[in-house]
Amino acid sequence: MLSMDTVHVCQGCGRTVNSDFLYCPWCGQSLISGDGRESLDSVFRQLENMQRRDCDKRLTDMQTQLDELEKELDTLVLSAEMHT
């Protein structure tokens, strides 16, 4: 279930749209309200949030890969110790 913090209701077509969108994907209506300064601030906040989530995901993926490599290395070391 989506939280209301993560969606907008488009004023153009009335559909719910993920708050990551700047424009409604169905009708093209701008989802940014307020004057120009507020709109720019909103856009930059959304971009910063997207960058932060992307960075967090990449770090998590890298940690998973590092953990897998560490397991493989442990296996190789154990195998080498058994053969010597």
C-alpha positions in Angstrom: 0.0 0.0 0.0 1.3 3.4 -1.0 1.7 6.1 1.7 0.1 9.5 0.8 3.5 11.0 1.3 4.8 9.1 -1.7 2.0 10.0 -4.2 0.4 13.1 -5.7 -3.1 13.4 -7.1 -2.8 15.0 -10.5 -4.9 18.1 -10.9 -5.2 17.5 -14.6 -6.6 13.9 -14.7 -7.1 13.0 -11.1 -4.9 9.9 -11.1 -2.4 9.1 -8.3 1.2 9.7 -9.4 4.4 8.7 -7.6 5.9 11.8 -5.9 9.2 11.2 -7.8 7.5 12.4 -11.0 7.6 16.1 -11.9 4.9 15.7 -14.5 1.9 13.4 -14.7 2.8 10.5 -17.0 -0.8 10.2 -18.2 -1.7 13.8 -19.1 1.6 15.8 -18.8 0.3 18.2 -16.1 3.0 19.7 -13.9 3.0 18.2 -10.4 5.0 21.1 -9.0 3.0 23.8 -7.3 3.9 27.3 -6.0 5.9 30.1 -7.4 9.1 29.7 -9.4 11.4 29.7 -6.4 9.4 27.1 -4.5 9.1 25.0 -7.7 12.9 25.0 -8.1 13.4 24.1 -4.5 11.0 21.3 -4.9 12.8 20.0 -8.0 16.2 20.2 -6.3 14.9 18.4 -3.2 13.4 15.6 -5.4 16.7 15.3 -7.3 18.7 15.2 -4.1 16.4 12.5 -2.7 16.7 10.5 -5.9 20.5 10.8 -5.8 20.6 9.8 -2.1 18.4 6.7 -2.8 20.5 5.8 -5.8 23.7 6.2 -3.7 22.3 4.1 -0.9 21.3 1.4 -3.3 24.7 1.3 -4.9 26.4 1.1 -1.5 24.1 -1.7 -0.5 24.8 -3.6 -3.7 28.6 -3.0 -3.3 28.4 -4.3 0.3 26.6 -7.4 -0.9 29.2 -8.0 -3.6 32.0 -7.5 -1.0 30.4 -10.0 1.3 30.1 -12.6 -1.5 33.8 -12.0 -2.5 34.9 -12.4 1.2 33.1 -15.8 1.3 34.7 -16.9 -1.9 38.1 -15.8 -0.6 37.6 -17.7 2.7 36.7 -20.8 0.7 39.8 -20.5 -1.5 42.0 -20.0 1.5 40.5 -23.0 3.3 40.9 -25.1 0.1 44.6 -24.0 -0.3 45.3 -24.9 3.4 43.8 -28.3 2.9 46.0 -29.0 -0.1 49.2 -28.1 1.5 
